[in-house]
């Protein structure tokens, strides 16, 4: 209001001076007494001065009211600001308490977003699955005693995995889970919720009455198939060494038991990892050739599982029909399942000869080799004829002459 008052005062002074000048000019041009003119000018100036004083009083009164209003607005803003700050403080405290509570109850050592970021970076955005190992729960210990440890079987499982020839198929994140999964189903739900779309294989288990061990494995986001969105493997219970003996078991038998348990989980995790790499990246399975030959039964079970994974890869268009059957025949042949290998090879040959699908020449070449190994020279010859036809069609396509 101070600036507005100065503007009004300057405007009145200018108008008063202009009025005096006009009256002087009027006096010169008109007949009559100069004194009368001067008196009129004096009265006009007195009147204008009185009006100016009234305006100044009104302006000052308005300025005073404005200052009172501004003070009230300022006070209202400060009250509202203090209220907002108090609300924010309450909400922040509630959020912090919620985060602290979730972190305390969580099976992992990080906030959910940090946990996701850790696994995301370690797996290169899900290009390779993560392997998480939770210490086994002992049902005769309290939640705090389980959290304090010792954390059973974690070391054996981790070491067996790292020693396996297929350890690069998964990213081991030992220590990401800070305690056993005492609330098993709920804890697994929290882990799945935190890691969302990332491929994960989780190994966990329970020790019952210090006598029996119930190992388990859970995996999700391994293959993009409605039937296999998650995989649950519950191993049969096994008795701990010395469970039915009066004297405690010796350390060697305990270590041997833990090593065997670690080896079984490493093979199972490796099989699931093979599914992932075949379906996502089209990589041919190799696990059945890497485990010891003495584990003949295990190798055949693994081969059956790997053969099934070709069906998923075919469904997801990761491999063509011939390559899928050739892959199955190759896996079966590697472990000595001759009848299954012949069946898969014949399916591949029939599809190749039909010419209904585009087939990579390397798949047909491998098919001929498999048929030779199986002692089927006539069928191997047919495969080579199909290979020549496929090669000729590929050359024609390269020259733009179509399928001839």
C-alpha positions as a Markdown table, in Angstrom:
| # | Residue | x | y | z |
|---|---|---|---|---|
| 1 | Unk | 0.0 | 0.0 | 0.0 |
| 2 | Unk | 3.0 | 2.4 | 0.6 |
| 3 | Unk | 3.8 | 2.4 | -3.2 |
| 4 | Unk | 0.2 | 3.0 | -4.1 |
| 5 | Unk | -0.1 | 6.1 | -1.8 |
| 6 | Unk | 3.0 | 7.7 | -3.4 |
| 7 | Unk | 1.6 | 7.2 | -6.8 |
| 8 | Unk | -1.8 | 8.9 | -5.8 |
| 9 | Unk | 0.0 | 11.9 | -4.2 |
| 10 | Unk | 2.2 | 12.5 | -7.2 |
| 11 | Unk | -0.8 | 12.3 | -9.5 |
| 12 | Unk | -2.6 | 15.0 | -7.4 |
| 13 | Unk | 0.4 | 17.4 | -7.4 |
| 14 | Unk | 0.7 | 17.2 | -11.1 |
| 15 | Unk | -3.1 | 17.8 | -11.6 |
| 16 | Unk | -2.9 | 20.8 | -9.2 |
| 17 | Unk | 0.0 | 22.4 | -11.0 |
| 18 | Unk | -1.8 | 21.8 | -14.3 |
| 19 | Unk | -4.9 | 23.5 | -12.9 |
| 20 | Unk | -2.9 | 26.6 | -11.8 |
| 21 | Unk | -1.4 | 26.9 | -15.2 |
| 22 | Unk | -4.8 | 26.7 | -16.9 |
| 23 | Unk | -6.2 | 29.3 | -14.6 |
| 24 | Unk | -3.3 | 31.6 | -15.3 |
| 25 | Unk | -3.8 | 31.3 | -19.0 |
| 26 | Unk | -7.6 | 31.8 | -18.5 |
| 27 | Unk | -6.9 | 35.1 | -16.5 |
| 28 | Unk | -4.7 | 36.5 | -19.3 |
| 29 | Unk | -7.3 | 35.8 | -22.0 |
| 30 | Unk | -10.4 | 36.9 | -20.1 |
| 31 | Unk | -11.5 | 40.3 | -18.7 |
| 32 | Unk | -12.0 | 40.6 | -14.9 |
| 33 | Unk | -10.0 | 41.1 | -11.8 |
| 34 | Unk | -6.7 | 39.2 | -11.4 |
| 35 | Unk | -7.3 | 39.3 | -7.7 |
| 36 | Unk | -10.6 | 37.4 | -8.1 |
| 37 | Unk | -8.9 | 34.9 | -10.2 |
| 38 | Unk | -6.1 | 34.4 | -7.6 |
| 39 | Unk | -8.7 | 34.0 | -4.9 |
| 40 | Unk | -10.5 | 31.3 | -6.9 |
| 41 | Unk | -7.2 | 29.5 | -7.4 |
| 42 | Unk | -6.5 | 29.7 | -3.7 |
| 43 | Unk | -9.9 | 28.2 | -2.8 |
| 44 | Unk | -9.4 | 25.4 | -5.4 |
| 45 | Unk | -6.0 | 24.6 | -3.9 |
| 46 | Unk | -7.4 | 24.5 | -0.4 |
| 47 | Unk | -10.2 | 22.2 | -1.5 |
| 48 | Unk | -7.7 | 19.9 | -3.3 |
| 49 | Unk | -5.5 | 19.9 | -0.2 |
| 50 | Unk | -8.4 | 18.8 | 1.9 |
| 51 | Unk | -9.4 | 16.1 | -0.5 |
| 52 | Unk | -5.8 | 14.9 | -0.6 |
| 53 | Unk | -5.7 | 14.6 | 3.2 |
| 54 | Unk | -9.0 | 12.6 | 3.2 |
| 55 | Unk | -7.5 | 10.3 | 0.6 |
| 56 | Unk | -4.4 | 9.8 | 2.6 |
| 57 | Unk | -6.4 | 8.9 | 5.7 |
| 58 | Unk | -8.5 | 6.5 | 3.7 |
| 59 | Unk | -5.3 | 5.0 | 2.2 |
| 60 | Unk | -3.7 | 4.6 | 5.6 |
| 61 | Unk | -6.9 | 3.0 | 7.0 |
| 62 | Unk | -7.0 | 0.5 | 4.1 |
| 63 | Unk | -3.3 | -0.2 | 4.6 |
| 64 | Unk | -3.9 | -0.9 | 8.2 |
| 65 | Unk | -6.8 | -3.3 | 7.4 |
| 66 | Unk | -4.5 | -5.0 | 4.8 |
| 67 | Unk | -1.8 | -5.5 | 7.4 |
| 68 | Unk | -4.3 | -7.0 | 9.8 |
| 69 | Unk | -5.5 | -9.4 | 7.0 |
| 70 | Unk | -2.0 | -10.3 | 6.0 |
| 71 | Unk | -1.1 | -11.0 | 9.6 |
| 72 | Unk | -4.2 | -13.2 | 9.9 |
| 73 | Unk | -3.4 | -15.1 | 6.7 |
| 74 | Unk | 0.2 | -15.5 | 7.7 |
| 75 | Unk | -0.8 | -16.8 | 11.1 |
| 76 | Unk | -3.3 | -19.2 | 9.4 |
| 77 | Unk | -0.6 | -20.4 | 7.0 |
| 78 | Unk | 1.8 | -21.0 | 9.9 |
| 79 | Unk | -0.9 | -23.0 | 11.8 |
| 80 | Unk | -1.7 | -25.0 | 8.7 |
| 81 | Unk | 2.0 | -25.5 | 8.0 |
| 82 | Unk | 2.6 | -26.8 | 11.6 |
| 83 | Unk | -0.4 | -29.1 | 11.2 |
| 84 | Unk | 0.9 | -30.5 | 7.9 |
| 85 | Unk | 4.3 | -31.0 | 9.4 |
| 86 | Unk | 2.8 | -32.8 | 12.3 |
| 87 | Unk | 0.7 | -35.0 | 10.0 |
| 88 | Unk | 3.8 | -35.7 | 7.9 |
| 89 | Unk | 5.8 | -36.6 | 11.0 |
| 90 | Unk | 3.1 | -39.0 | 12.1 |
| 91 | Unk | 2.8 | -40.6 | 8.7 |
| 92 | Unk | 6.6 | -40.9 | 8.4 |
| 93 | Unk | 6.9 | -42.5 | 11.8 |
| 94 | Unk | 4.1 | -45.0 | 10.9 |
| 95 | Unk | 5.8 | -45.9 | 7.7 |
| 96 | Unk | 9.2 | -46.2 | 9.4 |
| 97 | Unk | 7.7 | -48.4 | 12.1 |
| 98 | Unk | 6.0 | -50.5 | 9.4 |
| 99 | Unk | 9.3 | -50.9 | 7.6 |
| 100 | Unk | 11.1 | -51.7 | 10.8 |
| 101 | Unk | 8.5 | -54.3 | 11.7 |
| 102 | Unk | 8.6 | -55.9 | 8.2 |
| 103 | Unk | 12.4 | -56.0 | 8.2 |
| 104 | Unk | 12.4 | -57.6 | 11.6 |
| 105 | Unk | 9.9 | -60.2 | 10.6 |
| 106 | Unk | 11.2 | -60.7 | 7.1 |
| 107 | Unk | 13.3 | -63.8 | 6.2 |
| 108 | Unk | 15.7 | -61.6 | 4.2 |
| 109 | Unk | 18.1 | -58.9 | 5.5 |
| 110 | Unk | 16.9 | -56.1 | 3.2 |
| 111 | Unk | 13.9 | -53.9 | 2.5 |
| 112 | Unk | 11.8 | -55.5 | -0.3 |
| 113 | Unk | 12.9 | -53.1 | -3.0 |
| 114 | Unk | 16.6 | -53.5 | -2.0 |
| 115 | Unk | 16.2 | -57.3 | -2.0 |
| 116 | Unk | 14.7 | -57.2 | -5.5 |
| 117 | Unk | 17.5 | -54.9 | -6.7 |
| 118 | Unk | 20.2 | -57.2 | -5.3 |
| 119 | Unk | 18.8 | -60.3 | -7.0 |
| 120 | Unk | 18.0 | -58.4 | -10.2 |
| 121 | Unk | 21.6 | -57.2 | -10.5 |
| 122 | Unk | 23.1 | -60.5 | -9.6 |
| 123 | Unk | 21.0 | -62.4 | -12.2 |
| 124 | Unk | 21.5 | -59.7 | -14.9 |
| 125 | Unk | 17.9 | -58.9 | -14.9 |
| 126 | Unk | 16.8 | -62.5 | -14.8 |
| 127 | Unk | 19.0 | -63.9 | -17.6 |
| 128 | Unk | 20.1 | -66.6 | -15.2 |
| 129 | Unk | 18.1 | -68.0 | -12.1 |
| 130 | Unk | 19.1 | -67.2 | -8.5 |
| 131 | Unk | 19.8 | -70.0 | -6.0 |
| 132 | Unk | 18.7 | -69.1 | -2.5 |
| 133 | Unk | 19.4 | -71.5 | 0.4 |
| 134 | Unk | 17.5 | -71.0 | 3.7 |
| 135 | Unk | 18.9 | -72.7 | 6.9 |
| 136 | Unk | 16.7 | -75.6 | 7.9 |
| 137 | Unk | 14.1 | -75.1 | 10.7 |
| 138 | Unk | 14.3 | -77.2 | 13.8 |
| 139 | Unk | 10.9 | -77.7 | 15.3 |
| 140 | Unk | 12.2 | -78.1 | 18.9 |
| 141 | Unk | 13.7 | -74.6 | 18.9 |
| 142 | Unk | 11.9 | -71.3 | 19.3 |
| 143 | Unk | 11.8 | -68.7 | 16.5 |
| 144 | Unk | 14.7 | -66.7 | 18.1 |
| 145 | Unk | 16.8 | -69.9 | 18.7 |
| 146 | Unk | 16.3 | -70.8 | 15.1 |
| 147 | Unk | 17.3 | -67.3 | 14.0 |
| 148 | Unk | 20.4 | -67.4 | 16.2 |
| 149 | Unk | 21.6 | -70.7 | 14.8 |
| 150 | Unk | 23.5 | -72.9 | 14.1 |
| 151 | Unk | 22.1 | -72.8 | 10.6 |
| 152 | Unk | 21.8 | -76.4 | 9.7 |
| 153 | Unk | 22.8 | -77.8 | 6.3 |
| 154 | Unk | 23.3 | -74.4 | 4.6 |
| 155 | Unk | 27.1 | -74.9 | 4.3 |
| 156 | Unk | 26.8 | -78.4 | 2.9 |
| 157 | Unk | 24.3 | -77.4 | 0.2 |
| 158 | Unk | 26.2 | -74.3 | -0.8 |
| 159 | Unk | 29.6 | -76.2 | -1.1 |
| 160 | Unk | 28.1 | -79.1 | -3.0 |
| 161 | Unk | 26.6 | -76.6 | -5.5 |
| 162 | Unk | 29.8 | -74.7 | -6.0 |
| 163 | Unk | 31.7 | -77.9 | -6.5 |
| 164 | Unk | 29.3 | -79.1 | -9.2 |
| 165 | Unk | 30.3 | -78.8 | -12.9 |
| 166 | Unk | 27.0 | -77.0 | -13.6 |
| 167 | Unk | 27.4 | -74.3 | -10.9 |
| 168 | Unk | 27.4 | -71.5 | -13.5 |
| 169 | Unk | 23.8 | -72.4 | -14.5 |
| 170 | Unk | 22.6 | -70.5 | -11.3 |
| 171 | Unk | 23.8 | -67.5 | -9.3 |
| 172 | Unk | 24.3 | -68.6 | -5.7 |
| 173 | Unk | 23.3 | -65.8 | -3.2 |
| 174 | Unk | 24.3 | -67.4 | 0.0 |
| 175 | Unk | 23.4 | -65.2 | 3.0 |
| 176 | Unk | 20.5 | -63.4 | 1.3 |
| 177 | Unk | 18.1 | -65.2 | 3.7 |
| 178 | Unk | 19.0 | -64.4 | 7.3 |
| 179 | Unk | 17.1 | -67.1 | 9.1 |
| 180 | Unk | 15.3 | -70.4 | 8.6 |
| 181 | Unk | 11.8 | -70.2 | 7.2 |
| 182 | Unk | 10.0 | -70.6 | 10.5 |
| 183 | Unk | 6.7 | -69.5 | 9.0 |
| 184 | Unk | 7.3 | -71.7 | 6.0 |
| 185 | Unk | 4.4 | -70.9 | 3.7 |
| 186 | Unk | 4.1 | -67.2 | 4.7 |
| 187 | Unk | 7.9 | -66.7 | 4.4 |
| 188 | Unk | 7.9 | -68.2 | 0.9 |
| 189 | Unk | 5.1 | -66.0 | -0.1 |
| 190 | Unk | 7.0 | -62.9 | 1.1 |
| 191 | Unk | 10.1 | -64.0 | -0.8 |
| 192 | Unk | 8.0 | -64.6 | -4.0 |
| 193 | Unk | 6.3 | -61.3 | -3.6 |
| 194 | Unk | 9.5 | -59.4 | -3.1 |
| 195 | Unk | 11.3 | -61.0 | -6.1 |
| 196 | Unk | 8.2 | -60.9 | -8.4 |
| 197 | Unk | 9.2 | -61.7 | -12.0 |
| 198 | Unk | 12.8 | -62.9 | -11.3 |
| 199 | Unk | 13.6 | -66.6 | -11.8 |
| 200 | Unk | 14.4 | -68.2 | -8.4 |
| 201 | Unk | 15.2 | -71.6 | -7.0 |
| 202 | Unk | 14.8 | -71.8 | -3.2 |
| 203 | Unk | 16.1 | -74.7 | -1.1 |
| 204 | Unk | 14.8 | -75.0 | 2.4 |
| 205 | Unk | 13.7 | -77.7 | 4.9 |
| 206 | Unk | 12.6 | -78.8 | 8.4 |
| 207 | Unk | 14.2 | -80.9 | 11.0 |
| 208 | Unk | 11.6 | -82.9 | 13.0 |
| 209 | Unk | 12.4 | -83.8 | 16.6 |
| 210 | Unk | 16.1 | -83.7 | 15.8 |
| 211 | Unk | 15.5 | -87.1 | 14.1 |
| 212 | Unk | 14.2 | -86.6 | 10.6 |
| 213 | Unk | 14.9 | -84.1 | 7.9 |
| 214 | Unk | 12.3 | -82.9 | 5.4 |
| 215 | Unk | 14.2 | -81.2 | 2.5 |
| 216 | Unk | 12.2 | -79.2 | 0.0 |
| 217 | Unk | 12.8 | -77.0 | -3.1 |
| 218 | Unk | 10.5 | -74.4 | -4.6 |
| 219 | Unk | 11.1 | -72.6 | -7.9 |
| 220 | Unk | 9.2 | -70.0 | -9.9 |
| 221 | Unk | 9.5 | -68.0 | -13.1 |
| 222 | Unk | 11.6 | -70.9 | -14.6 |
| 223 | Unk | 9.5 | -71.5 | -17.7 |
| 224 | Unk | 6.7 | -69.4 | -19.1 |
| 225 | Unk | 4.1 | -72.1 | -19.1 |
| 226 | Unk | 0.7 | -72.1 | -17.4 |
| 227 | Unk | 1.4 | -75.6 | -16.1 |
| 228 | Unk | 4.8 | -74.8 | -14.7 |
| 229 | Unk | 4.6 | -71.2 | -13.3 |
| 230 | Unk | 6.1 | -72.7 | -10.1 |
| 231 | Unk | 7.7 | -76.0 | -9.2 |
| 232 | Unk | 7.5 | -77.6 | -5.8 |
| 233 | Unk | 9.7 | -80.6 | -5.0 |
| 234 | Unk | 9.3 | -82.3 | -1.6 |
| 235 | Unk | 12.0 | -84.8 | -1.0 |
| 236 | Unk | 11.1 | -87.9 | 1.1 |
| 237 | Unk | 12.1 | -87.6 | 4.8 |
| 238 | Unk | 15.4 | -89.0 | 5.8 |
| 239 | Unk | 16.6 | -90.0 | 9.2 |
| 240 | Unk | 19.5 | -88.2 | 10.8 |
| 241 | Unk | 22.5 | -90.3 | 11.7 |
| 242 | Unk | 22.2 | -91.8 | 15.2 |
| 243 | Unk | 18.5 | -90.9 | 15.5 |
| 244 | Unk | 17.7 | -94.4 | 16.8 |
| 245 | Unk | 20.9 | -95.0 | 18.7 |
| 246 | Unk | 21.7 | -94.3 | 22.3 |
| 247 | Unk | 25.1 | -92.7 | 21.7 |
| 248 | Unk | 25.4 | -89.5 | 19.6 |
| 249 | Unk | 26.6 | -90.1 | 16.0 |
| 250 | Unk | 30.2 | -89.4 | 15.1 |
| 251 | Unk | 31.1 | -86.3 | 13.1 |
| 252 | Unk | 32.1 | -88.3 | 10.0 |
| 253 | Unk | 28.6 | -89.8 | 9.6 |
| 254 | Unk | 27.0 | -86.5 | 10.1 |
| 255 | Unk | 29.2 | -84.8 | 7.5 |
| 256 | Unk | 28.6 | -87.7 | 5.0 |
| 257 | Unk | 24.8 | -87.3 | 5.5 |
| 258 | Unk | 25.0 | -83.5 | 4.9 |
| 259 | Unk | 27.2 | -84.0 | 1.8 |
| 260 | Unk | 24.6 | -86.5 | 0.4 |
| 261 | Unk | 21.8 | -84.1 | 1.1 |
| 262 | Unk | 23.8 | -81.3 | -0.6 |
| 263 | Unk | 24.5 | -83.4 | -3.6 |
| 264 | Unk | 20.8 | -84.4 | -4.1 |
| 265 | Unk | 19.6 | -80.7 | -3.9 |
| 266 | Unk | 22.4 | -79.6 | -6.3 |
| 267 | Unk | 21.3 | -82.2 | -8.9 |
| 268 | Unk | 17.6 | -81.2 | -8.5 |
| 269 | Unk | 18.4 | -77.5 | -8.8 |
| 270 | Unk | 20.6 | -78.2 | -11.8 |
| 271 | Unk | 17.8 | -80.1 | -13.6 |
| 272 | Unk | 15.4 | -77.1 | -13.1 |
| 273 | Unk | 18.1 | -74.8 | -14.3 |
| 274 | Unk | 18.4 | -76.9 | -17.5 |
| 275 | Unk | 14.7 | -76.3 | -18.1 |
| 276 | Unk | 15.2 | -72.6 | -17.8 |
| 277 | Unk | 18.2 | -72.4 | -20.2 |
| 278 | Unk | 16.6 | -74.6 | -22.8 |
| 279 | Unk | 13.2 | -72.8 | -22.8 |
| 280 | Unk | 14.6 | -69.2 | -22.5 |
| 281 | Unk | 17.9 | -69.5 | -24.4 |
| 282 | Unk | 17.5 | -72.7 | -26.5 |
| 283 | Unk | 20.6 | -74.2 | -24.9 |
| 284 | Unk | 20.8 | -78.0 | -25.3 |
| 285 | Unk | 20.8 | -79.9 | -22.0 |
| 286 | Unk | 24.1 | -81.3 | -20.6 |
| 287 | Unk | 23.4 | -82.2 | -16.9 |
| 288 | Unk | 22.9 | -85.9 | -17.6 |
| 289 | Unk | 26.4 | -86.1 | -19.0 |
| 290 | Unk | 28.0 | -84.2 | -16.1 |
| 291 | Unk | 26.9 | -86.2 | -13.1 |
| 292 | Unk | 29.0 | -89.3 | -12.2 |
| 293 | Unk | 28.3 | -92.4 | -14.4 |
| 294 | Unk | 27.9 | -94.5 | -11.3 |
| 295 | Unk | 24.6 | -92.7 | -10.6 |
| 296 | Unk | 22.9 | -94.5 | -13.5 |
| 297 | Unk | 19.4 | -94.4 | -12.1 |
| 298 | Unk | 19.7 | -90.7 | -11.4 |
| 299 | Unk | 21.0 | -90.0 | -14.9 |
| 300 | Unk | 18.0 | -91.8 | -16.4 |
| 301 | Unk | 15.5 | -89.9 | -14.3 |
| 302 | Unk | 17.2 | -86.6 | -15.2 |
| 303 | Unk | 17.1 | -87.6 | -18.9 |
| 304 | Unk | 13.4 | -88.1 | -18.6 |
| 305 | Unk | 13.0 | -84.7 | -17.1 |
| 306 | Unk | 15.2 | -83.1 | -19.8 |
| 307 | Unk | 13.2 | -84.8 | -22.5 |
| 308 | Unk | 10.0 | -83.3 | -21.1 |
| 309 | Unk | 11.5 | -79.8 | -21.1 |
| 310 | Unk | 11.8 | -80.1 | -24.9 |
| 311 | Unk | 8.0 | -80.2 | -25.0 |
| 312 | Unk | 7.8 | -76.9 | -23.2 |
| 313 | Unk | 10.5 | -75.4 | -25.5 |
| 314 | Unk | 8.5 | -76.6 | -28.5 |
| 315 | Unk | 5.3 | -75.1 | -27.1 |
| 316 | Unk | 7.1 | -71.8 | -26.6 |
| 317 | Unk | 8.6 | -71.8 | -30.1 |
| 318 | Unk | 12.1 | -71.9 | -28.8 |
| 319 | Unk | 12.9 | -74.9 | -30.9 |
| 320 | Unk | 11.3 | -76.4 | -34.0 |
| 321 | Unk | 9.6 | -79.8 | -34.0 |
| 322 | Unk | 12.5 | -81.7 | -35.5 |
| 323 | Unk | 15.1 | -80.1 | -33.2 |
| 324 | Unk | 12.9 | -81.0 | -30.2 |
| 325 | Unk | 12.7 | -84.7 | -31.2 |
| 326 | Unk | 16.3 | -84.9 | -32.1 |
| 327 | Unk | 17.2 | -83.4 | -28.7 |
| 328 | Unk | 15.1 | -85.9 | -26.9 |
| 329 | Unk | 16.6 | -88.8 | -28.9 |
| 330 | Unk | 20.1 | -87.5 | -28.1 |
| 331 | Unk | 19.4 | -87.3 | -24.3 |
| 332 | Unk | 17.8 | -90.7 | -24.2 |
| 333 | Unk | 20.8 | -92.2 | -26.2 |
| 334 | Unk | 23.3 | -90.6 | -23.8 |
| 335 | Unk | 21.9 | -92.6 | -20.9 |
| 336 | Unk | 21.2 | -95.8 | -22.7 |
| 337 | Unk | 17.4 | -95.6 | -23.1 |
| 338 | Unk | 17.4 | -97.1 | -26.6 |
| 339 | Unk | 13.7 | -97.6 | -27.1 |
| 340 | Unk | 12.8 | -94.1 | -26.1 |
| 341 | Unk | 15.7 | -92.8 | -28.4 |
| 342 | Unk | 14.4 | -94.7 | -31.4 |
| 343 | Unk | 10.8 | -93.5 | -30.9 |
| 344 | Unk | 11.9 | -89.8 | -30.7 |
| 345 | Unk | 14.3 | -90.3 | -33.7 |
| 346 | Unk | 11.5 | -91.8 | -35.9 |
| 347 | Unk | 9.2 | -88.9 | -35.0 |
| 348 | Unk | 12.0 | -86.5 | -36.1 |
| 349 | Unk | 12.6 | -88.4 | -39.3 |
| 350 | Unk | 8.9 | -88.4 | -40.3 |
| 351 | Unk | 8.6 | -84.7 | -39.7 |
| 352 | Unk | 11.7 | -84.0 | -41.7 |
| 353 | Unk | 10.6 | -86.0 | -44.7 |
| 354 | Unk | 7.1 | -84.4 | -44.7 |
| 355 | Unk | 8.7 | -81.0 | -45.4 |
| 356 | Unk | 6.0 | -79.2 | -43.5 |
| 357 | Unk | 8.3 | -77.3 | -41.3 |
| 358 | Unk | 11.6 | -75.4 | -41.8 |
| 359 | Unk | 14.4 | -77.4 | -40.2 |
| 360 | Unk | 17.9 | -76.4 | -39.5 |
| 361 | Unk | 20.4 | -78.6 | -41.4 |
| 362 | Unk | 22.5 | -79.2 | -38.3 |
| 363 | Unk | 19.4 | -80.9 | -36.6 |
| 364 | Unk | 19.0 | -83.3 | -39.6 |
| 365 | Unk | 22.7 | -84.0 | -39.6 |
| 366 | Unk | 22.5 | -84.9 | -35.9 |
| 367 | Unk | 19.5 | -87.1 | -36.6 |
| 368 | Unk | 21.5 | -89.1 | -39.1 |
| 369 | Unk | 24.3 | -89.6 | -36.6 |
| 370 | Unk | 21.8 | -90.8 | -33.9 |
| 371 | Unk | 20.2 | -93.3 | -36.3 |
| 372 | Unk | 23.6 | -94.6 | -37.2 |
| 373 | Unk | 24.5 | -95.0 | -33.5 |
| 374 | Unk | 21.2 | -96.9 | -33.0 |
| 375 | Unk | 22.2 | -99.3 | -35.7 |
| 376 | Unk | 19.5 | -98.2 | -38.2 |
| 377 | Unk | 21.4 | -97.6 | -41.5 |
| 378 | Unk | 18.4 | -97.4 | -43.7 |
| 379 | Unk | 16.7 | -94.7 | -41.6 |
| 380 | Unk | 20.1 | -92.9 | -41.4 |
| 381 | Unk | 20.2 | -92.9 | -45.2 |
| 382 | Unk | 16.8 | -91.4 | -45.4 |
| 383 | Unk | 17.8 | -88.7 | -43.0 |
| 384 | Unk | 20.8 | -87.9 | -45.3 |
| 385 | Unk | 18.6 | -87.6 | -48.3 |
| 386 | Unk | 16.3 | -85.3 | -46.4 |
| 387 | Unk | 19.5 | -83.3 | -45.4 |
| 388 | Unk | 20.4 | -82.9 | -49.1 |
| 389 | Unk | 16.9 | -81.7 | -49.9 |
| 390 | Unk | 16.9 | -79.3 | -47.0 |
| 391 | Unk | 20.4 | -78.0 | -48.1 |
| 392 | Unk | 19.2 | -77.5 | -51.7 |
| 393 | Unk | 16.1 | -75.6 | -50.6 |
| 394 | Unk | 18.2 | -73.4 | -48.3 |
| 395 | Unk | 20.6 | -72.5 | -51.2 |
| 396 | Unk | 17.6 | -71.7 | -53.5 |
| 397 | Unk | 16.1 | -69.4 | -50.8 |
| 398 | Unk | 19.5 | -67.7 | -50.5 |
| 399 | Unk | 19.3 | -66.8 | -54.2 |
| 400 | Unk | 15.7 | -65.7 | -53.9 |
| 401 | Unk | 14.3 | -68.6 | -55.9 |
| 402 | Unk | 11.8 | -69.8 | -53.2 |
| 403 | Unk | 11.1 | -73.3 | -52.2 |
| 404 | Unk | 11.9 | -75.6 | -55.2 |
